[in-house]
Amino acid sequence: MKDPQEGGWTSGETFEEFLTRRGVTRREFLSFCSRVAACFAAATLPGASGALAQEMAQKLSGAGRPSVIYLQLQECTGCLESLLRSGSSPIDRLILEHVSLDYNELLMAPSGSAAEEVLQKAAASPHLLLVNGSVPLRDDGAYCTIGGDSAANLLKRAAQKASAIMAVGACAEYGCVQAASPNLTGAVGVSDVITDRPVVNISGCPPIAETITATLTYYLAYGHPPPLDGMGRPLFAYGQRIHDKCPRRASFDAGQFAERFDDENARRGYCLYRLGCKGPATFAPCATVEWNLGQSFPIKAGHPCLGCTERHFYDRMTPFYRRLPGFVVPGLGVEATANTVGAAAVAASVGGVVVHSAATVIARKRSKKAQPETLPLAVLGDTEPPTRDEDQKT
């Protein structure tokens, strides 16, 4: 067993004491707090990140070590893999080390009855509950069982003494791919099962790791989740459309679009809207936080956004490689339409109504009449892209 004094957390130790013993300097700690504060301030109080960083450093210094139960239900482990392989800085990893991860199927050594005993013991005391994966309700939850019981029952037991609940990833938020039509397992999100308290939704398939750690950091510092939108998502991460901060926005405004992935306009870095980019209707931090310590994100790398942070994106945003229905692309005209869609999405978010745009809903109704429930390869865009004439007619 590793000696606690060689790096592990000791009982009663504050976060500041833990970091100091691990060799983290005050300067490094404040730098981390500034980086996290900048994420929050960008969506709430631009220009106030300095004061927020000082406040967060003060509160985080004396934070104790919370117990965490991290459930993985009907999912692919992609969200936890995103967190583990994000390339996060050392202090981000220390945040995760500071958390007492008492139960997680992917990472823990015990199995079988020993794992069940660990879960029962952890759930008997106050804890922070993180959940990956959807909850299948059809056929008494037979499609996902753990320890001989359904995912729904396991979730309810783990949530009884939870001080806060975070649904991490699109599956846990609403069901994601499993909930796509025709939803054979009856998959739902965590908030559809736990209805007596708020659930923080960290959207994405998978979410950016820094979004998860920033939300967790806020909870450690303040003892409650950060401000949320009407869909239960942290405002600091999901308060703006990708379109608003997109590095290809200038091309969008100028009416410069790639027609194919390998044409000259694509090589010049022009807008990917005609290739199906859903950035104008997607609220996510991809364009600001980016992936792998700010290295890149899909649009920056040359791939259109699929809208994976929006609910039911697999039904609403497909075919993925065709533009959103109902949009006109004559140059600046599309900007007015995109802003209209964005305004509608903001209103829906504030009201707690999951609507991307009237055009999307109308198009979905049309597609249901014209297509069967099961959409094979067409949902992945295996169709010819619309011609310029078709764009002008829509």
Secondary structure, DSSP 8 states (H G I E B T S, - for coil): ---GGGTS--TT--HHHHHHHTT--HHHHHHHHHHHHHHHHHHS-TT-HHHHHHHHHHHHHT----EEEEEE-BS-SHHHHHHHTS---HHHHHHHHHSEEEE-TTT-S--HHHHHHHHHHHHTS-EEEEEESBEE-GGGGTTSEETTEEHHHHHHHHHTTEEEEEEESHHHHH-GGGGSTT-TT-EE-HHHH--SS--EEE-SSS--HHHHHHHHHHHHHHSS---B-TTS-BHHHHSSBHHHH-TTHHHHHTT-B-SSTTSHHHHTT-B-GGGT--GGG-B-STTTT-BTTTTB-HHHHT-----TTSTTHHHHS-STTS--TT---SSHHHHHHHHHHHHHHHHHHHHT-----HHHHHHHHHHHHHS-S---GGGGT-S----HHHHHH-
